Amino acid sequence: MQTEQVDLSELAALRSIVEGTAAETGEGFFPALVENLSRAMGTMGAWVAVYDEPTRTLRALSMKMRDQWLNGYSYPIEGTPCQAAAEEQRMLHIPDRLVELYHADLSLKQYGPVSYLGVPLFDVDGRIIGHLAVLDDKPMPEEPRGIAIFRIFASRAASELRRLERDRALREREAQLGRLIDSAMDAIVNLDDELKVALMNPAAERVFDCDRRAVIGRNFREFLAPDSRASLVDCTAQLLGREQESASLWIPGGLRVATDRGRSFQAEATLSQYSADQRHWFTLILRDVEERLAAEKRIESLLSEAESLREELRALGAFAPILGSSPALLSTLREMESVAATDTTVLLLGETGTGKELFARALHASSPRAQKPMIKVNCGAMPANLIESELFGHEKGAFTGATSRREGRFALAHAGTLFLDEIGELPLELQPKLLRVLQEGEFEPVGSSRTLKVDVRVVAATNRDLAARVREGAFREDLYYRLNVFPIRIPALRERGNDIAELAQAFVDRFARRFGRRLAPLSDSTLARLAAYAWPGNVRELANVLERGVIISKGGSFDIDRALIDTLPRDSPTPPPAPATSTRILSVRELEDLERANIVRALEASGWKVAGGQGAAALLGMNPSTLNSRMRALAITRPAARHNGR
């Protein structure tokens, strides 16, 4: 690794990975990774391989030696430096004399190797799933920046291998679901929003005495007696009128079924509804009551697990990194890195639109629970009378409309992560029950006397001042301290400096691809206009403005004037007229000045001591790391004269 070849920062290397691999996913991603790794390290060759434990062999997903591609190359690890890296589970660096040390390895001698750097790639459970390495025909002295660059590429390669593993798991889960439906003894019929048959399992084929391929597309009402047709239509209307995303009910009195061959019979039935591809779908199950309940519970569980896998796969496959390199953002990312591998409860604090859910998903993806689902609950988006059932589940008959037993979000998130968004909006009467789950890991579903145990890592988020909510009596103090174990403040966009330019170009490129447009890179004047705006809606508002701009731009250039309509620059001398009220509304800059003055007063009172019982953080009621972050963001430093006279 020559110094002039690796004179890159870790952030530049990360940007190289993103730019060089953004157009590829799956196994097509790895050639781009190998190409960029070899170029960034300045080496003769590089490869990424998957590891087969039973045969102890490595198979190259992508390998390039000089100008020759050796994809698919397979070799046993015995006698190679890859064996030492795998068995010792660490990065192995051979700076020189590689052939002398591993003379038994004849596989790559034709390329004249001199030095080697390799590392095993792990799944989240610690299992080795692959290997990343570079090979050079000249000595490769240890150089910290080069090692850091290599670790960044290794992390990205491991992430993509894990994504492929989840893709395989999703396909297996969907196949398992298909086998379950096909092997069920009860009749299952899938109907579209017009009640036309979309799918029928073998048991239904036997019950209706028909060829299921012949009835696809037929209106299911043709198989019912007139009164049963009306009953089915009424039940579908009831389900569509409910607020739940998916729901089910018993069909009162069952259905009277008539087959094409004249056989008629009475069947007990349940109907469930779900949404997919922006359409409503219905699943009709005909069976004995007790057997039906058992099968329905199993099917719903598999559907929930498959959907959770789909959500996690979409999050991993899109590879939408948290872009930016500002000091404020890097400080937040360092805090996330320190807590991600633990089960500690995390409280994400930030203004509306700062991307709290993206940070929560990043925490989950970096945790040991990454293979399990992350379940999201928006505490401010549901009526108070439904959120308890949503969180903890309910028994059949627990309240009006509870026609079947339902699992809550805590149960679905078992062994995974539960993201409680807008936690400050949680009704006061539910807060003791949430506190009990956080402390004891147990709860009772609505209408049940049985206690359930769960293992869930909680990540909460809010744009509210929870301490103020506590003082107002709207939030329990004990719950606040239980959630505030590890607070992480997500910086507002206006605090992130040059990140605005990087995010803006990334958003424009994304929307241009989506809408099939070709736009030139954003000009310096356009970026300056974007940087001058205060962005009260943060990243979400930035994305909306740029999406609008891409849509309305003509001639291949981004139209900043029309995109920024209804906005004002950060330092505009003509702010919008104040609302008709006697209370003066402070600007963002004035709020920052107030916050800066308050922090300085606390620091002066504590003798500029941040942590500890008498430190400024304790006086302000905040975490010392959070206070350090705010001091950096607000450019608060200890006066030189006071510091020197200490």
RATAZI-V396048 format. One record per residue. RES is the residue in one small letter. SS is DSSP state (2 for helix, 1 for strand, 0 for the rest). PSI is psi in radians with two decimals (NA if undefined). Layout:
res:RES ss:SS psi:PSI
res:RES ss:SS psi:PSI
This chain:
res:m ss:0 psi:1.80
res:q ss:0 psi:2.48
res:t ss:2 psi:-0.73
res:e ss:2 psi:-0.33
res:q ss:2 psi:-0.39
res:v ss:0 psi:0.39
res:d ss:0 psi:1.11
res:l ss:0 psi:2.55
res:s ss:0 psi:2.85
res:e ss:2 psi:-0.62
res:l ss:2 psi:-0.66
res:a ss:2 psi:-0.66
res:a ss:2 psi:-0.74
res:l ss:2 psi:-0.72
res:r ss:2 psi:-0.64
res:s ss:2 psi:-0.71
res:i ss:2 psi:-0.84
res:v ss:2 psi:-0.84
res:e ss:2 psi:-0.58
res:g ss:2 psi:-0.29
res:t ss:2 psi:0.03
res:a ss:0 psi:-0.53
res:a ss:0 psi:-0.05
res:e ss:0 psi:2.59
res:t ss:0 psi:2.90
res:g ss:0 psi:-2.62
res:e ss:0 psi:-0.36
res:g ss:2 psi:-0.23
res:f ss:2 psi:-0.58
res:f ss:2 psi:-0.63
res:p ss:2 psi:-0.69
res:a ss:2 psi:-0.68
res:l ss:2 psi:-0.79
res:v ss:2 psi:-0.76
res:e ss:2 psi:-0.80
res:n ss:2 psi:-0.61
res:l ss:2 psi:-0.83
res:s ss:2 psi:-0.68
res:r ss:2 psi:-0.76
res:a ss:2 psi:-0.62
res:m ss:2 psi:-0.28
res:g ss:0 psi:0.67
res:t ss:0 psi:2.91
res:m ss:0 psi:-0.64
res:g ss:1 psi:2.93
res:a ss:1 psi:2.70
res:w ss:1 psi:2.69
res:v ss:1 psi:2.32
res:a ss:1 psi:2.72
res:v ss:1 psi:2.59
res:y ss:1 psi:2.28
res:d ss:1 psi:1.88
res:e ss:0 psi:-0.79
res:p ss:0 psi:-0.70
res:t ss:0 psi:-0.10
res:r ss:0 psi:0.88
res:t ss:1 psi:2.73
res:l ss:1 psi:2.33
res:r ss:1 psi:2.13
res:a ss:1 psi:2.07
res:l ss:1 psi:-0.61
res:s ss:1 psi:2.28
res:m ss:1 psi:2.31
res:k ss:1 psi:2.15
res:m ss:1 psi:2.00
res:r ss:0 psi:-2.03
res:d ss:0 psi:0.23
res:q ss:1 psi:2.25
res:w ss:1 psi:2.30
res:l ss:0 psi:0.75
res:n ss:0 psi:2.41
res:g ss:0 psi:-0.11
res:y ss:0 psi:2.27
res:s ss:1 psi:2.45
res:y ss:1 psi:2.54
res:p ss:1 psi:2.59
res:i ss:0 psi:-0.23
res:e ss:0 psi:2.31
res:g ss:0 psi:0.10
res:t ss:0 psi:2.79
res:p ss:2 psi:-0.41
res:c ss:2 psi:-0.57
res:q ss:2 psi:-0.80
res:a ss:2 psi:-0.72
res:a ss:2 psi:-0.69
res:a ss:2 psi:-0.80
res:e ss:2 psi:-0.59
res:e ss:2 psi:-0.10
res:q ss:0 psi:0.92
res:r ss:0 psi:2.94
res:m ss:0 psi:2.33
res:l ss:1 psi:2.22
res:h ss:1 psi:2.06
res:i ss:1 psi:1.75
res:p ss:0 psi:-0.39
res:d ss:0 psi:2.87
res:r ss:0 psi:0.73
res:l ss:2 psi:-0.79
res:v ss:2 psi:-0.63
res:e ss:2 psi:-0.67
res:l ss:2 psi:-0.55
res:y ss:0 psi:1.06
res:h ss:0 psi:-0.35
res:a ss:0 psi:-0.27
res:d ss:0 psi:1.80
res:l ss:0 psi:-0.05
res:s ss:0 psi:-0.65
res:l ss:0 psi:0.26
res:k ss:2 psi:-0.48
res:q ss:2 psi:-0.32
res:y ss:2 psi:0.02
res:g ss:0 psi:0.89
res:p ss:0 psi:2.53
res:v ss:0 psi:-0.66
res:s ss:1 psi:2.83
res:y ss:1 psi:2.50
res:l ss:1 psi:2.11
res:g ss:1 psi:2.75
res:v ss:1 psi:2.41
res:p ss:1 psi:2.64
res:l ss:1 psi:2.29
res:f ss:1 psi:2.59
res:d ss:0 psi:3.02
res:v ss:0 psi:-0.33
res:d ss:0 psi:0.15
res:g ss:0 psi:0.01
res:r ss:0 psi:2.38
res:i ss:1 psi:2.17
res:i ss:1 psi:-0.16
res:g ss:1 psi:-2.97
res:h ss:1 psi:2.44
res:l ss:1 psi:2.35
res:a ss:1 psi:2.73
res:v ss:1 psi:2.65
res:l ss:1 psi:2.45
res:d ss:1 psi:2.70
res:d ss:0 psi:0.31
res:k ss:0 psi:2.84
res:p ss:0 psi:2.61
res:m ss:0 psi:1.38
res:p ss:0 psi:2.68
res:e ss:0 psi:2.27
res:e ss:0 psi:2.08
res:p ss:2 psi:-0.71
res:r ss:2 psi:-0.67
res:g ss:2 psi:-0.74
res:i ss:2 psi:-0.72
res:a ss:2 psi:-0.75
res:i ss:2 psi:-0.76
res:f ss:2 psi:-0.71
res:r ss:2 psi:-0.64
res:i ss:2 psi:-0.81
res:f ss:2 psi:-0.68
res:a ss:2 psi:-0.72
res:s ss:2 psi:-0.73
res:r ss:2 psi:-0.67
res:a ss:2 psi:-0.76
res:a ss:2 psi:-0.69
res:s ss:2 psi:-0.74
res:e ss:2 psi:-0.66
res:l ss:2 psi:-0.70
res:r ss:2 psi:-0.63
res:r ss:2 psi:-0.72
res:l ss:2 psi:-0.65
res:e ss:2 psi:-0.70
res:r ss:2 psi:-0.62
res:d ss:2 psi:-0.79
res:r ss:2 psi:-0.73
res:a ss:2 psi:-0.68
res:l ss:2 psi:-0.76
res:r ss:2 psi:-0.71
res:e ss:2 psi:-0.70
res:r ss:2 psi:-0.72
res:e ss:2 psi:-0.64
res:a ss:2 psi:-0.68
res:q ss:2 psi:-0.71
res:l ss:2 psi:-0.73
res:g ss:2 psi:-0.71
res:r ss:2 psi:-0.66
res:l ss:2 psi:-0.82
res:i ss:2 psi:-0.74
res:d ss:2 psi:-0.52
res:s ss:2 psi:-0.09
res:a ss:0 psi:2.50
res:m ss:0 psi:-0.28
res:d ss:0 psi:2.78
res:a ss:1 psi:2.25
res:i ss:1 psi:2.18
res:v ss:1 psi:2.22
res:n ss:1 psi:2.20
res:l ss:1 psi:2.54
res:d ss:0 psi:-3.02
res:d ss:0 psi:-0.13
res:e ss:0 psi:0.18
res:l ss:0 psi:0.50
res:k ss:1 psi:2.53
res:v ss:1 psi:2.15
res:a ss:1 psi:-0.46
res:l ss:1 psi:2.57
res:m ss:1 psi:2.25
res:n ss:0 psi:2.92
res:p ss:2 psi:-0.63
res:a ss:2 psi:-0.69
res:a ss:2 psi:-0.64
res:e ss:2 psi:-0.70
res:r ss:2 psi:-0.74
res:v ss:2 psi:-0.76
res:f ss:0 psi:-0.02
res:d ss:0 psi:0.98
res:c ss:0 psi:2.94
res:d ss:0 psi:2.01
res:r ss:2 psi:-0.52
res:r ss:2 psi:-0.48
res:a ss:2 psi:-0.34
res:v ss:2 psi:-0.09
res:i ss:0 psi:2.23
res:g ss:0 psi:-0.23
res:r ss:0 psi:2.57
res:n ss:1 psi:2.20
res:f ss:2 psi:-0.38
res:r ss:2 psi:-0.34
res:e ss:2 psi:-0.34
res:f ss:2 psi:0.05
res:l ss:1 psi:2.66
res:a ss:0 psi:2.75
res:p ss:2 psi:-0.78
res:d ss:2 psi:-0.56
res:s ss:2 psi:-0.55
res:r ss:2 psi:-0.81
res:a ss:2 psi:-0.67
res:s ss:2 psi:-0.74
res:l ss:2 psi:-0.76
res:v ss:2 psi:-0.73
res:d ss:2 psi:-0.71
res:c ss:2 psi:-0.67
res:t ss:2 psi:-0.65
res:a ss:2 psi:-0.67
res:q ss:2 psi:-0.78
res:l ss:2 psi:-0.71
res:l ss:2 psi:-0.40
res:g ss:0 psi:-0.12
res:r ss:0 psi:2.76
res:e ss:0 psi:-0.34
res:q ss:0 psi:2.59
res:e ss:0 psi:-0.57
res:s ss:0 psi:2.55
res:a ss:1 psi:2.85
res:s ss:1 psi:2.82
res:l ss:1 psi:2.74
res:w ss:1 psi:2.50
res:i ss:0 psi:1.94
res:p ss:0 psi:2.23
res:g ss:0 psi:-0.03
res:g ss:0 psi:-2.84
res:l ss:1 psi:2.52
res:r ss:1 psi:1.97
res:v ss:1 psi:2.44
res:a ss:1 psi:2.11
res:t ss:0 psi:2.93
res:d ss:0 psi:-0.42
res:r ss:0 psi:0.22
res:g ss:0 psi:-0.07
res:r ss:0 psi:2.34
res:s ss:1 psi:2.43
res:f ss:1 psi:2.70
res:q ss:1 psi:2.31
res:a ss:1 psi:2.34
res:e ss:0 psi:2.52
res:a ss:1 psi:2.64
res:t ss:1 psi:2.68
res:l ss:1 psi:2.29
res:s ss:1 psi:2.71
res:q ss:1 psi:2.48
res:y ss:1 psi:2.90
res:s ss:1 psi:2.41
res:a ss:1 psi:2.46
res:d ss:0 psi:0.64
res:q ss:0 psi:0.51
res:r ss:1 psi:2.77
res:h ss:1 psi:2.42
res:w ss:1 psi:2.68
res:f ss:1 psi:2.49
res:t ss:1 psi:2.10
res:l ss:1 psi:2.19
res:i ss:1 psi:2.20
res:l ss:1 psi:2.01
res:r ss:0 psi:3.05
res:d ss:0 psi:2.54
res:v ss:2 psi:-0.94
res:e ss:2 psi:-0.77
res:e ss:2 psi:-0.62
res:r ss:2 psi:-0.75
res:l ss:2 psi:-0.74
res:a ss:2 psi:-0.78
res:a ss:2 psi:-0.68
res:e ss:2 psi:-0.74
res:k ss:2 psi:-0.72
res:r ss:2 psi:-0.72
res:i ss:2 psi:-0.78
res:e ss:2 psi:-0.67
res:s ss:2 psi:-0.77
res:l ss:2 psi:-0.69
res:l ss:2 psi:-0.73
res:s ss:2 psi:-0.74
res:e ss:2 psi:-0.70
res:a ss:2 psi:-0.71
res:e ss:2 psi:-0.65
res:s ss:2 psi:-0.71
res:l ss:2 psi:-0.68
res:r ss:2 psi:-0.77
res:e ss:2 psi:-0.75
res:e ss:2 psi:-0.66
res:l ss:2 psi:-0.73
res:r ss:2 psi:-0.70
res:a ss:2 psi:-0.71
res:l ss:2 psi:-0.73
res:g ss:2 psi:-0.58
res:a ss:2 psi:-0.43
res:f ss:0 psi:1.11
res:a ss:0 psi:1.56
res:p ss:0 psi:2.84
res:i ss:0 psi:1.75
res:l ss:0 psi:2.56
res:g ss:0 psi:2.74
res:s ss:0 psi:0.31
res:s ss:0 psi:2.66
res:p ss:2 psi:-0.68
res:a ss:2 psi:-0.78
res:l ss:2 psi:-0.75
res:l ss:2 psi:-0.62
res:s ss:2 psi:-0.74
res:t ss:2 psi:-0.74
res:l ss:2 psi:-0.61
res:r ss:2 psi:-0.68
res:e ss:2 psi:-0.70
res:m ss:2 psi:-0.72
res:e ss:2 psi:-0.64
res:s ss:2 psi:-0.45
res:v ss:2 psi:-0.22
res:a ss:2 psi:-0.70
res:a ss:0 psi:-0.05
res:t ss:0 psi:3.08
res:d ss:0 psi:0.23
res:t ss:0 psi:2.43
res:t ss:0 psi:2.33
res:v ss:1 psi:2.37
res:l ss:1 psi:1.97
res:l ss:1 psi:2.15
res:l ss:1 psi:2.34
res:g ss:0 psi:2.80
res:e ss:0 psi:2.91
res:t ss:0 psi:2.32
res:g ss:0 psi:0.12
res:t ss:0 psi:-0.12
res:g ss:0 psi:0.69
res:k ss:2 psi:-0.65
res:e ss:2 psi:-0.65
res:l ss:2 psi:-0.72
res:f ss:2 psi:-0.65
res:a ss:2 psi:-0.73
res:r ss:2 psi:-0.62
res:a ss:2 psi:-0.70
res:l ss:2 psi:-0.79
res:h ss:2 psi:-0.77
res:a ss:2 psi:-0.43
res:s ss:0 psi:0.05
res:s ss:0 psi:2.88
res:p ss:0 psi:-0.21
res:r ss:0 psi:0.19
res:a ss:0 psi:-0.47
res:q ss:0 psi:-0.29
res:k ss:0 psi:2.86
res:p ss:0 psi:2.68
res:m ss:1 psi:2.05
res:i ss:1 psi:2.32
res:k ss:1 psi:2.41
res:v ss:1 psi:2.18
res:n ss:1 psi:1.81
res:c ss:0 psi:-0.27
res:g ss:0 psi:-0.05
res:a ss:0 psi:-0.04
res:m ss:0 psi:2.55
res:p ss:0 psi:2.62
res:a ss:2 psi:-0.56
res:n ss:2 psi:-0.10
res:l ss:2 psi:-0.37
res:i ss:2 psi:-0.55
res:e ss:2 psi:-0.79
res:s ss:2 psi:-0.64
res:e ss:2 psi:-0.71
res:l ss:2 psi:-0.79
res:f ss:2 psi:-0.09
res:g ss:0 psi:3.04
res:h ss:1 psi:2.82
res:e ss:0 psi:2.77
res:k ss:0 psi:2.29
res:g ss:0 psi:0.12
res:a ss:0 psi:-0.50
res:f ss:0 psi:2.98
res:t ss:0 psi:2.21
res:g ss:0 psi:-0.18
res:a ss:0 psi:1.38
res:t ss:0 psi:-0.11
res:s ss:0 psi:2.81
res:r ss:0 psi:2.50
res:r ss:1 psi:2.37
res:e ss:0 psi:2.47
res:g ss:0 psi:3.05
res:r ss:2 psi:-0.56
res:f ss:2 psi:-0.73
res:a ss:2 psi:-0.69
res:l ss:2 psi:-0.48
res:a ss:0 psi:0.16
res:h ss:0 psi:2.29
res:a ss:0 psi:0.04
res:g ss:0 psi:-2.50
res:t ss:1 psi:2.40
res:l ss:1 psi:2.11
res:f ss:1 psi:1.94
res:l ss:1 psi:1.65
res:d ss:1 psi:2.60
res:e ss:0 psi:0.86
res:i ss:2 psi:-0.45
res:g ss:2 psi:-0.27
res:e ss:2 psi:0.01
res:l ss:0 psi:2.24
res:p ss:0 psi:2.50
res:l ss:2 psi:-0.62
res:e ss:2 psi:-0.32
res:l ss:2 psi:-0.20
res:q ss:2 psi:-0.65
res:p ss:2 psi:-0.65
res:k ss:2 psi:-0.68
res:l ss:2 psi:-0.72
res:l ss:2 psi:-0.70
res:r ss:2 psi:-0.72
res:v ss:2 psi:-0.73
res:l ss:2 psi:-0.64
res:q ss:2 psi:-0.76
res:e ss:2 psi:-0.31
res:g ss:0 psi:0.54
res:e ss:1 psi:2.73
res:f ss:1 psi:2.94
res:e ss:0 psi:2.29
res:p ss:0 psi:2.75
res:v ss:1 psi:2.25
res:g ss:0 psi:0.20
res:s ss:0 psi:2.61
res:s ss:0 psi:-0.06
res:r ss:0 psi:2.47
res:t ss:0 psi:2.24
res:l ss:1 psi:2.44
res:k ss:1 psi:2.39
res:v ss:0 psi:2.67
res:d ss:0 psi:1.72
res:v ss:0 psi:2.35
res:r ss:1 psi:2.17
res:v ss:1 psi:2.25
res:v ss:1 psi:2.07
res:a ss:1 psi:2.76
res:a ss:1 psi:2.58
res:t ss:1 psi:2.64
res:n ss:0 psi:0.14
res:r ss:0 psi:2.78
res:d ss:0 psi:1.69
res:l ss:2 psi:-0.60
res:a ss:2 psi:-0.71
res:a ss:2 psi:-0.66
res:r ss:2 psi:-0.63
res:v ss:2 psi:-0.79
res:r ss:2 psi:-0.54
res:e ss:0 psi:-0.14
res:g ss:0 psi:0.21
res:a ss:0 psi:-0.08
res:f ss:0 psi:2.34
res:r ss:0 psi:2.37
res:e ss:2 psi:-0.71
res:d ss:2 psi:-0.62
res:l ss:2 psi:-0.65
res:y ss:2 psi:-0.82
res:y ss:2 psi:-0.53
res:r ss:2 psi:-0.58
res:l ss:2 psi:-0.48
res:n ss:0 psi:0.49
res:v ss:0 psi:-0.82
res:f ss:1 psi:1.47
res:p ss:1 psi:2.44
res:i ss:1 psi:2.11
res:r ss:1 psi:2.16
res:i ss:0 psi:2.10
res:p ss:0 psi:2.55
res:a ss:0 psi:2.74
res:l ss:2 psi:-0.60
res:r ss:2 psi:-0.29
res:e ss:2 psi:-0.07
res:r ss:0 psi:0.17
res:g ss:0 psi:-2.13
res:n ss:0 psi:-0.11
res:d ss:2 psi:-0.49
res:i ss:2 psi:-0.75
res:a ss:2 psi:-0.76
res:e ss:2 psi:-0.77
res:l ss:2 psi:-0.72
res:a ss:2 psi:-0.81
res:q ss:2 psi:-0.66
res:a ss:2 psi:-0.74
res:f ss:2 psi:-0.76
res:v ss:2 psi:-0.76
res:d ss:2 psi:-0.73
res:r ss:2 psi:-0.84
res:f ss:2 psi:-0.58
res:a ss:2 psi:-0.73
res:r ss:2 psi:-0.70
res:r ss:2 psi:-0.70
res:f ss:2 psi:0.10
res:g ss:0 psi:0.59
res:r ss:0 psi:2.77
res:r ss:0 psi:2.01
res:l ss:0 psi:2.50
res:a ss:0 psi:2.73
res:p ss:0 psi:2.61
res:l ss:0 psi:2.36
res:s ss:0 psi:2.87
res:d ss:2 psi:-0.67
res:s ss:2 psi:-0.67
res:t ss:2 psi:-0.77
res:l ss:2 psi:-0.63
res:a ss:2 psi:-0.71
res:r ss:2 psi:-0.73
res:l ss:2 psi:-0.69
res:a ss:2 psi:-0.44
res:a ss:2 psi:-0.24
res:y ss:1 psi:2.55
res:a ss:0 psi:-0.35
res:w ss:0 psi:1.12
res:p ss:0 psi:-0.44
res:g ss:0 psi:0.07
res:n ss:2 psi:-2.52
res:v ss:2 psi:-0.63
res:r ss:2 psi:-0.76
res:e ss:2 psi:-0.70
res:l ss:2 psi:-0.79
res:a ss:2 psi:-0.73
res:n ss:2 psi:-0.74
res:v ss:2 psi:-0.76
res:l ss:2 psi:-0.60
res:e ss:2 psi:-0.76
res:r ss:2 psi:-0.73
res:g ss:2 psi:-0.71
res:v ss:2 psi:-0.68
res:i ss:2 psi:-0.73
res:i ss:2 psi:-0.17
res:s ss:0 psi:2.47
res:k ss:0 psi:2.71
res:g ss:0 psi:0.26
res:g ss:0 psi:0.06
res:s ss:0 psi:2.49
res:f ss:0 psi:2.24
res:d ss:0 psi:1.60
res:i ss:2 psi:-0.56
res:d ss:2 psi:-0.78
res:r ss:2 psi:-0.49
res:a ss:2 psi:-0.63
res:l ss:0 psi:0.39
res:i ss:0 psi:2.50
res:d ss:0 psi:0.28
res:t ss:0 psi:2.80
res:l ss:0 psi:2.55
res:p ss:1 psi:2.81
res:r ss:0 psi:-0.70
res:d ss:0 psi:0.56
res:s ss:0 psi:2.31
res:p ss:0 psi:-0.20
res:t ss:0 psi:1.39
res:p ss:0 psi:2.83
res:p ss:0 psi:2.65
res:p ss:0 psi:2.44
res:a ss:0 psi:2.59
res:p ss:0 psi:2.74
res:a ss:0 psi:1.56
res:t ss:0 psi:2.70
res:s ss:0 psi:-0.20
res:t ss:0 psi:2.18
res:r ss:0 psi:2.30
res:i ss:0 psi:2.20
res:l ss:0 psi:2.54
res:s ss:0 psi:2.95
res:v ss:2 psi:-0.71
res:r ss:2 psi:-0.69
res:e ss:2 psi:-0.68
res:l ss:2 psi:-0.72
res:e ss:2 psi:-0.69
res:d ss:2 psi:-0.72
res:l ss:2 psi:-0.77
res:e ss:2 psi:-0.74
res:r ss:2 psi:-0.79
res:a ss:2 psi:-0.70
res:n ss:2 psi:-0.72
res:i ss:2 psi:-0.72
res:v ss:2 psi:-0.72
res:r ss:2 psi:-0.74
res:a ss:2 psi:-0.69
res:l ss:2 psi:-0.71
res:e ss:2 psi:-0.68
res:a ss:2 psi:-0.51
res:s ss:0 psi:0.19
res:g ss:0 psi:0.54
res:w ss:0 psi:0.56
res:k ss:0 psi:2.15
res:v ss:0 psi:-0.96
res:a ss:0 psi:3.08
res:g ss:0 psi:2.96
res:g ss:0 psi:-0.56
res:q ss:0 psi:0.24
res:g ss:0 psi:2.96
res:a ss:2 psi:-0.61
res:a ss:2 psi:-0.72
res:a ss:2 psi:-0.69
res:l ss:2 psi:-0.61
res:l ss:2 psi:-0.20
res:g ss:0 psi:0.69
res:m ss:0 psi:2.87
res:n ss:0 psi:2.41
res:p ss:2 psi:-0.69
res:s ss:2 psi:-0.62
res:t ss:2 psi:-0.70
res:l ss:2 psi:-0.75
res:n ss:2 psi:-0.71
res:s ss:2 psi:-0.76
res:r ss:2 psi:-0.63
res:m ss:2 psi:-0.71
res:r ss:2 psi:-0.74
res:a ss:2 psi:-0.62
res:l ss:0 psi:0.10
res:a ss:0 psi:0.75
res:i ss:0 psi:2.09
res:t ss:0 psi:2.71
res:r ss:0 psi:2.32
res:p ss:0 psi:2.41
res:a ss:2 psi:-0.75
res:a ss:2 psi:-0.77
res:r ss:2 psi:-0.71
res:h ss:2 psi:-0.74
res:n ss:2 psi:-0.46
res:g ss:0 psi:0.13
res:r ss:0 psi:NA
